[in-house]
Amino acid sequence: MVNNATTNIHSKERSILSVVFFGSELQIQEQQNFGGQVDNQKFVSLPSAADSPEYFNAISQFFKDNVSASWHKVFALIPTENHLLIPNIFYSEEQKEKLFQQSHLEYSGDIKTCKPVNTNSTLLYSCSHNLEMFLHNNFPGLEIYSDVHWLINHCMLNSNADHILVLLDEGRLKVIIKKEGALQLVNAFKASNTEELIYYLGYVINAVWPNKAQHMPIALHANEEKIDISFVKKYFPKVELHSTAKQSTMLQLLSECV
């Protein structure tokens, strides 16, 4: 069950609060506007059992201790449980549940939709219903975005015609590939260590560019403390690590969803 205790967030006025859930870490950032001066930035590790009472109590306590404002806008980036990308010419709002079911994807609560940039497609996704309700109870008017939405936007806004963007959080590997300026692949796998990362990366890259995995630049967003990047570079020499460990990578890039 979700602990619906509302946090005390009304002692002063600010403009934007960004909230990012990444693996077992929660990150927040306060600022007047995206790209502007950061007034407050905090991180906390959460219990590994997501959706448990301990998990939500830890979030609630963290908000009480560190978030002390009422907000004009609150944005949250949360993990996607399942997703489906549908070309707009084949998509209708009335059929989104049917499309999910036909793809044998599980979901709780509502299926959400968004339109990633430069794709002419609609992203259907599911996230934790309990986490969503908890956040809405604490921050009325909150806007929630999927981490897959962020990944696709970030990939498509990259200036390179060919681009590989990878996010490895706790237990999930998400890969976005752009080829010749067009979105080519959006996929997710269960993966939690260096060996699984290498295996699945080789699998998807070779599917798009056969026998060229060693020559392709890769932007990898992962916790540098939980992978062996030197071992990864033996297979993918052009990989560039953007560490999510105790840094603001995800917070800075949330603006690309908004």
Helices and strands as residue ranges (DSSP letters): E 13-22, E 25-31, E 38-45, H 53-66, E 70-78, E 82-87, G 88-90, G 93-95, H 96-102, E 112-114, E 121-126, H 129-138, E 143-146, H 147-157, E 163-169, E 172-179, E 182-190, H 194-208, G 213-215, E 218-222, H 229-235, E 239-243, H 249-253, G 254-256
